[in-house]
Amino acid sequence: MTLYYTMVFLLLVAEMALFMLLIMPLPFPMRRKVFTFISENPIVAKVQYWLKITFVFILVLFIDSVNRVYRVQLELAAVSESNGSHVPTIHGHERLEVQARKFYSQRNMYLCGFTLFLSLILNRTYTMILEVLRLEEKLKQYEGGATKSQAAASGDEITRLKRELERRDVDLATLKKQAAGLHKEYDALADRYGRTQEDGSSKKDK
């Protein structure tokens, strides 16, 4: 794997770790302090700015990898047609080489695609958690600081806020399921890559 794809892989691992930190259950005061620090710290803002630029480059790599997969697919089809027309056996080695290039191109496409997709999930999760914190704080102000008459007048608002909190919780649960599926898909791809490497090594030994 080249240097920039290695960096993309490390970024994917960092995104997975960050996502686990975001969904980690923490007490409300601690979570509020952490997210207030993240949203107001100028260093974090600069890091987010450079990450946006990095994701633009990853998007370019993703488009290039999709193009490579398409071209290798056409080349593999051409080699298959050549083998079908009784061309000498040298094409057997050529077909194996094209299949290896196809797998590497697909690996790079999945790697960049998963990284971009997880960045969208992280951004959405972060925004939703901030919204949930704001709603929880507002709800506590209604429940703790209001008098009985004010509480009766604002009962509809409290009910609406509770329903909105429930919807946010459902959305967060959905994002967690999507991230778990993404992680399983990447593990399956890594296993497939390992088996391909072992098959290639055994064929070379023969």
Summary of the structure (lengths in Angstrom):
residues: 206
radius of gyration: 25.0
end to end distance: 25.1
largest distance: 91.5
contacts: 528
relative contact order: 0.10
helix: 92%
strand: 0%
